Amino acid sequence: MERQIVWQDGQASAAQHATLLGQQAVTLWLTGLSASGKSILAYALEQQLHGLGRACYVLDGDNVRHGLNRDLGFSEQDRAETSRRIAEVARLMNQAGLIVITAFISRSRADRAMARDIIGADNFREVSVSTSLAVCEARDPKGLYLKARSGQLAGCTGVSSPYEASESPALSIDTAQVPVDVAVRQMMQLIGMSPAT
């Protein structure tokens, strides 16, 4: 059966939404290993932006799996679909004028390229949270690496499943070397904003 679906344009454009909120709509796509510090950075940035009166939202990988992606597992296809869904939501939120911060592993370069295509290159900023596997394993707050090393968990990114590091991110942050407040300033600069004083 042919799908009768037509995109409906609203009366207010994406630019008008952004102007109303007094900000540039953008998506910061934080990618990195589990325990690299993605969520910590994302929520610290969100707090800083809220302090400046900016409208933003964090799409955290674990949180999204409670609802939007609860039907997806960790196969290659499901991981790609996770990226696609998050990118589609981020695109819609950008169209509403919001600043979006995503925080999930997003291990494939192809998936991140797909996200850039969906969101649009003008609104997409890839942030590589480049903390080393050794540091991430030492942190291991969820016990994932321990389970993976003992054979209890298959497909753990960085151990039994590859992570494709960013080749040309807009920003790279190693949370073992860069304090959170400094990283937040760097991300603020990336989206053309000055941190609160």
C-alpha positions as CSV (number, residue, x, y, z in Angstrom):
1,M,0.0,0.0,0.0
2,E,1.3,3.4,-1.0
3,R,2.0,5.7,2.0
4,Q,0.1,9.0,1.7
5,I,2.4,11.1,3.9
6,V,3.1,14.8,3.1
7,W,5.2,17.0,5.3
8,Q,3.2,19.8,6.8
9,D,5.0,23.2,7.2
10,G,4.0,25.2,10.2
11,Q,3.2,28.9,10.1
12,A,6.4,29.7,12.1
13,S,9.8,28.8,10.5
14,A,12.7,27.3,12.4
15,A,14.5,30.7,12.1
16,Q,11.5,32.4,13.7
17,H,11.5,29.9,16.6
18,A,15.2,30.5,17.2
19,T,14.7,34.3,17.0
20,L,11.9,34.1,19.6
21,L,14.2,32.2,21.9
22,G,17.1,34.5,21.2
23,Q,19.5,31.7,20.3
24,Q,20.9,29.6,17.5
25,A,19.3,26.1,17.4
26,V,22.1,23.6,17.3
27,T,22.8,20.0,18.3
28,L,26.0,19.0,20.1
29,W,26.5,15.3,19.4
30,L,28.6,13.9,22.3
31,T,30.2,10.6,21.4
32,G,32.6,8.3,23.3
33,L,33.0,5.1,25.2
34,S,30.8,4.2,28.2
35,A,32.1,6.1,31.3
36,S,34.0,8.6,29.2
37,G,32.0,11.4,30.8
38,K,29.5,12.2,28.1
39,S,26.5,12.6,30.4
40,I,28.4,14.5,33.0
41,L,29.4,17.0,30.4
42,A,26.0,17.2,28.8
43,Y,24.2,18.0,32.0
44,A,26.9,20.4,33.1
45,L,26.4,22.3,29.8
46,E,22.6,22.1,30.2
47,Q,23.0,23.7,33.7
48,Q,25.2,26.5,32.3
49,L,22.8,27.2,29.4
50,H,19.8,27.3,31.7
51,G,21.7,29.7,33.9
52,L,21.9,32.0,30.9
53,G,18.2,31.6,30.1
54,R,18.7,29.4,27.1
55,A,16.2,26.8,26.1
56,C,17.9,23.4,25.8
57,Y,17.5,19.7,26.4
58,V,19.7,16.7,26.9
59,L,18.9,13.5,25.0
60,D,20.8,10.9,27.1
61,G,21.2,7.4,25.6
62,D,20.1,5.6,28.7
63,N,17.1,7.8,29.3
64,V,16.0,7.5,25.6
65,R,16.1,3.7,26.0
66,H,13.4,3.9,28.7
67,G,10.9,5.2,26.1
68,L,11.6,6.1,22.5
69,N,14.1,3.3,22.0
70,R,12.8,0.7,24.5
71,D,12.1,-1.7,21.7
72,L,15.8,-1.7,20.5
73,G,18.6,-3.9,21.6
74,F,22.3,-3.6,20.9
75,S,22.7,-5.3,17.5
76,E,24.4,-3.3,14.7
77,Q,21.0,-2.6,13.2
78,D,19.5,-1.5,16.5
79,R,22.4,0.8,17.3
80,A,22.0,2.4,13.9
81,E,18.3,2.8,14.5
82,T,19.1,4.4,17.9
83,S,21.2,7.0,16.2
84,R,18.6,7.6,13.5
85,R,15.8,8.1,16.0
86,I,17.8,10.4,18.3
87,A,18.9,12.5,15.2
88,E,15.3,12.8,14.0
89,V,14.2,14.0,17.5
90,A,17.1,16.4,17.7
91,R,16.2,17.8,14.2
92,L,12.6,18.5,15.3
93,M,13.8,20.1,18.5
94,N,16.2,22.3,16.5
95,Q,13.3,23.3,14.3
96,A,11.5,24.4,17.5
97,G,14.6,26.6,18.2
98,L,16.1,24.5,21.0
99,I,19.7,23.7,21.7
100,V,20.0,19.9,21.9
101,I,22.8,18.0,23.6
102,T,23.0,14.3,22.9
103,A,25.0,11.9,25.1
104,F,25.3,8.3,24.0
105,I,28.1,6.1,22.7
106,S,27.2,6.4,19.0
107,R,30.1,4.2,18.1
108,S,29.9,4.1,14.3
109,R,31.3,6.9,12.0
110,A,28.6,6.0,9.5
111,D,25.8,6.4,12.1
112,R,27.3,9.8,13.1
113,A,27.4,10.8,9.4
114,M,23.8,9.8,9.1
115,A,22.9,12.0,12.1
116,R,24.7,14.9,10.6
117,D,22.7,14.4,7.3
118,I,19.4,14.2,9.2
119,I,20.1,17.2,11.5
120,G,21.9,19.3,8.9
121,A,25.5,20.2,8.8
122,D,24.8,23.8,9.9
123,N,23.2,22.7,13.1
124,F,25.4,19.7,13.9
125,R,28.5,19.8,16.1
126,E,30.3,16.5,16.8
127,V,32.0,16.4,20.2
128,S,34.4,13.5,20.7
129,V,34.7,12.6,24.4
130,S,38.0,11.0,23.8
131,T,38.7,9.6,27.3
132,S,40.8,6.4,27.0
133,L,39.5,2.9,27.4
134,A,41.8,2.4,30.4
135,V,40.3,5.4,32.2
136,C,36.8,4.4,31.3
137,E,37.4,0.9,32.6
138,A,38.8,2.2,35.8
139,R,35.7,4.3,36.4
140,D,33.2,1.6,35.2
141,P,30.2,3.0,37.2
142,K,27.7,0.5,35.6
143,G,30.1,-2.5,35.9
144,L,29.9,-3.1,32.1
145,Y,33.6,-3.5,31.5
146,L,33.9,-5.9,34.3
147,K,31.1,-8.0,33.0
148,A,32.5,-7.8,29.5
149,R,36.0,-8.9,30.6
150,S,34.6,-11.9,32.5
151,G,32.5,-13.0,29.5
152,Q,29.1,-12.1,31.1
153,L,28.4,-9.3,28.5
154,A,28.7,-9.6,24.8
155,G,29.0,-6.7,22.4
156,C,30.5,-4.2,24.9
157,T,31.9,-1.3,23.0
158,G,35.6,-0.9,23.4
159,V,36.1,-4.5,24.5
160,S,34.3,-7.0,22.3
161,S,32.8,-4.5,19.9
162,P,34.7,-1.7,18.1
163,Y,34.4,2.0,18.7
164,E,35.2,4.1,15.7
165,A,36.9,7.3,17.0
166,S,35.9,10.6,15.5
167,E,38.2,11.6,12.6
168,S,37.4,15.3,12.5
169,P,35.2,16.4,15.4
170,A,34.3,20.0,16.0
171,L,35.8,19.5,19.5
172,S,37.6,16.7,21.4
173,I,37.5,16.5,25.2
174,D,39.5,14.0,27.3
175,T,37.8,14.1,30.7
176,A,40.8,12.6,32.4
177,Q,42.7,15.7,31.4
178,V,40.2,18.5,31.1
179,P,38.1,19.6,34.1
180,V,34.3,19.8,33.6
181,D,34.2,23.6,33.9
182,V,36.8,24.0,31.3
183,A,35.1,21.5,29.0
184,V,31.8,23.4,29.4
185,R,33.5,26.7,28.4
186,Q,34.9,25.0,25.3
187,M,31.4,23.7,24.4
188,M,29.9,27.1,25.0
189,Q,32.4,28.6,22.6
190,L,31.7,26.0,20.1
191,I,28.1,27.2,19.9
192,G,29.1,30.8,20.0
193,M,28.1,31.6,23.6
194,S,30.0,33.1,26.5
195,P,29.8,31.2,29.8
196,A,28.1,32.8,32.8
197,T,30.4,34.8,35.0
